[in-house]
Amino acid sequence: MTDDLLRELADKRALDDMIFRAALALDKRDWPAYRSCLADGAVHFDFTAHTDRVVGKHVGVETNPDRWVEKLAAVMPGFDGSQHLITNTVHAVQGDTAESECFVLADHFLNNDVGDRSITMGGIYTFRSVRAPAGWRIQRWHLRPLWYRGNPGLYQIAAEKAAKLK
């Protein structure tokens, strides 16, 4: 095996690990661990196709990684639980940048008295990541929802619940 092939395999495994760590940290509400997966400086995260549909506001775009974490921390603790499953990751590494694509299956649960207790979204994540001194970090993150099942009103209920938890 050549050094170039070993480096490519190591990079792809490290990219998988970073994406999986971000999903796990989100579901555990571990904001420092989640933030550690994001690049410093200017980023571009675009979840508007999702947030505009389930929240009704243009809140799904962010260029500051710390504000992105704040936005998630303002909603996610309001859910009783969530689980983001990542599959079929494909990476294209060129030097210190990488383009990645994968499926996401995101389940969110919230006991409530206004409908179904869950909402599930199936979609595609695309990433642009950069190599940093401490490893790969997400610089661009886009979500393209493909389908929903359940109660989309749970996001608003979760945001209201999370606001009361502060």
KEKOLNU-213889 format. One record per atom (N, C-alpha, C): y, x, z. Coordinates in steps of 0.001 Angstrom, whole numbers, plus 500000, padded with zeros to 6 digits. Atoms other than C-alpha are relative to their C-alpha. Layout:
<pts>
YXZ
...
</pts>
This chain:
<pts>
498828500841500000
500000500000500000
501237500887500000
498798499185500095
503414501350499105
500973499661501125
498974500238498994
506331501693501493
500874498804499630
499182501131500440
508322499202499384
499309498669500268
500748501227499752
505595496581499639
499929499705501495
500028500195498556
505267497115503384
501347499505500520
498640500426499594
509041496766503788
500230498542499606
499828501384500450
509042493549501733
499207499031500890
500823500849499139
506190492081503783
500600499895501406
499390500004498671
507879493081507049
501271499149499999
498781500809500100
511171491537505899
499674498511499933
500354501417500120
509512488275504895
499458499457501322
500510500446498688
507686488067508229
501145499871500997
498841500069499102
510947488798510080
500876498787499683
499243501196500387
512700486040508111
499298498738500500
500759501124499438
509916483593509008
500277499879501492
499823499992498555
510255484598512649
501394499495500382
498635500428499697
514042484096512625
500157498494499809
499896501438500273
513787480622511069
499215499208501043
500806500686498992
511009479606513462
500665500064501374
499304499871498717
512968480959516460
501186499048500080
498854500918500008
516023478920515423
499532498570500251
500521501358499805
513962475713515217
499507499806501433
500515500099498634
512239476387518533
501140499973501014
498853499969499083
515518477251520280
500765498683499966
499330501291500112
517100474052518952
499255498944500807
500784501016499302
514270471921520303
499916500256501503
499990499664498572
514324473760523654
501415499921500589
498589500028499584
518149473427523801
500403501347500600
499697498643499561
518330477195524269
501095500544499078
498882499696500887
521789477744522807
500222501484499794
499877498558500285
521995481537523332
498930500497499010
501059499588500936
518627481976521561
500286499464498604
499652500575501307
519746479633518768
501123500815499353
498850499247500533
523055481476518382
499582501378499515
500434498655500383
521210484808518170
499365500034498610
500574500079501343
519659483613514882
501081499887498922
498907500221500936
523086483095513282
500827501263499827
499161498847500288
525272485700511618
501323499894500748
498645499965499457
528557486757513146
500984499877498846
498978500108501037
531787486155511272
499871498711499224
499987501208500837
532171483688508433
498587499614499586
501278500563500417
529167481469507767
500298498733499207
499834501304500661
528607478326505736
498745499186500263
501093500907499673
526396475646507234
500392498626499495
499675501288500616
526258472375505308
498843499021500185
500965501064499731
524335469412506680
500610498636499684
499268501259500225
526731466752505310
499130498908499394
500861501037500578
524050464963503276
499223499275501096
500681500601498850
522365464322506627
501007499335500942
499093500542498978
525278463859509033
500816498822499488
499232501132500530
527287461588506750
499153498732499964
500893501165500058
524265459320506486
499690499433501388
500444500495498699
523276459137510153
501110499902501040
498894500049499045
526588459704511951
501205499303499389
498889500653500672
529047458455509354
501290500785500039
498817499148499938
531451461358509811
499728501279499222
500135498725500710
532080464533507872
499997501130501038
500106498995498943
530906466734510757
498966501066499676
501143499151500302
528105468544508987
500299501305499314
499664498716500609
530014471511507559
500688500861501043
499358499100499051
530953474544509601
500013501416499442
499874498608500435
532170478063508874
500047500969501181
499988499179498794
532212479318512472
498683499774500748
501317500196499380
528782479932514046
500080499464501429
499885500494498627
529994479278517602
500339498512500024
499692501435500078
531502475926516642
498772499209499536
501235500668500440
528233475058514873
499098499734501204
500826500161498803
526331475639518111
500604498926500908
499333501023499182
528921473533519986
499726498594499463
500274501308500596
528399470658517535
498583499534500331
501379500371499691
524642470723518061
499829499705501489
500095500184498555
525020471046521827
500675498716500459
499339501258499666
527190467918521777
499124498782499699
500866501121500357
524326465778520407
498570500189500515
501433499811499756
520886467296520909
499559499746501439
500449500292498628
520770467116524756
499888498503500303
500093501435499812
521157463344524400
498663499414499579
501344500448500378
517699463058522857
499027500312501128
501057499701499040
514649462844525088
499148501165499509
500735498883500564
513031465329522745
500167500046498494
499980499837501454
512958466706519226
498990501068499631
500940499001500484
510617468748517113
500297500251498526
499710499594501375
511593470632513953
498846500877499521
501136499271500551
508549471736511984
500399500592498659
499624499261501204
509059474341509265
498723500395499274
501188499640500779
506547474812506443
500411500558498648
499875499553501393
506122476429503037
501213500893499782
498861499097500161
508688479184503544
499766500954498833
500002499080501130
509485481215500456
501279500830500104
498859499099499849
511766484266500618
500131500901498780
499695498998501021
513430486434498002
500951501004500645
499226498973499316
514675489666499568
500544500974498969
499370498975500841
517149491930497796
500872500856500894
499253499105499129
518259494832499941
500220499378501370
499650500524498683
520103493521502981
500360498523499985
499806501449500050
520284489885501842
498689499342499587
501212500753500351
517640487212501446
500361498550499756
499905501437500267
517435483733499975
498653499406500400
501222500625499510
514907481432501641
500067498500499778
500104501443500148
513695477889501135
498735499558500719
501172500518499296
511325475749503181
500151498503500210
499969501398499590
510404472222504139
500302499927501487
499800500301498586
511583470773507449
499589498551500236
500325501332499530
510140467787509234
500592499912501399
499257500068498746
512502466813512046
499791498641500660
500216501210499206
511412464256514650
500943500036501196
499098500141498861
513943463031517232
499598498742500753
500464501103499164
512988460776520157
501036499673501059
499064500450498971
515177458698522472
499607498591500435
500289501321499465
514067455859524672
501309499218500064
498798500812500046
516567453042524152
499591498543499867
500308501423500115
516828449290523984
500659499355498783
499365500536501213
518408448932520533
499219500360498732
500790499748501195
515517449577518175
498947501061500220
501050498983499989
512916452134517291
500432501186500864
499711498870499121
512683455090519691
500029501339499276
500046498722500709
512479457709516947
500629499898498619
499606499852501398
513879458921513684
499386501304499512
500607498827500622
512093461340511393
500684500229498665
499391499619501271
513688463201508518
499141501090499380
500660498954500759
511855465183505874
501003500557499010
499010499427500902
513946467631503902
499683501431499636
500109498606500434
514498471060502447
501174500778500582
498995499043499550
516356473893504153
500091501109498960
499803498756500742
517863476683502072
500893500901500845
499299499010499186
519154479848503702
500432501180499152
499647498644500415
521030482979502847
500101500766501310
500006499202498781
520372485602505485
500440501413499688
499535498622500138
521809489047506048
499327500851501073
500590499059499053
520302492079507694
501127500507500907
499041499527499004
522209492913510889
499327501114500806
500630498938499198
521659495811513303
498836499509500860
501059500541499146
519521493541515516
498962499189499212
500970500731500820
517589492015512590
500676498985499104
499498500998500937
517976489182510094
500763498902500732
499187501078499442
520651486514510740
500372499026498880
499680501036500977
521414483222508976
501507499964499745
498590500033500392
524701483294507068
500363498691499292
499776501286500677
524344480159504935
498756499142500239
501108500900499677
522244477115505829
500352498639499434
499771501299500642
521963473949503776
498784499120500242
501066500983499834
519949470832504507
500125498949498919
500064501092500976
518904468468501741
498934499021500469
500977500989499566
517280465371503246
499297499376498794
500780500658501046
514504463870501139
499653498571500376
500363501345499554
513576460844503259
500226499864501504
499868500355498580
514027459106506618
499014498902500337
500821501085499473
511847456898508753
500457499784501448
499637500285498624
512963455170511946
501428499522500160
498725500547499561
516234454427513695
501121501034499885
498928499016500158
519232456416512350
501103499859501046
499005500190498957
521421454944515106
499773500866501226
500292499165498841
519731457268517591
500935501197500115
499096498846499933
522062460131516649
501278499639500757
498785500432499312
525104458180517819
499719499737501479
500372500256498605
523328457012520987
499801501328500741
500231498688499386
522260460611521688
501322500720500270
498691499357499802
525844461883521219
500715499381501192
499366500667498862
527132459283523673
499321500391501313
500753499589498808
524377460160526167
500315501451500359
499718498585499744
525024463907525775
501393500180500590
498637499906499465
528762463395526443
500020499668501496
500062500389498581
527883461754529772
499290501056500841
500723498959499273
525619464678530720
500881501181500377
499119498834499760
528515467154530692
500697499907501335
</pts>
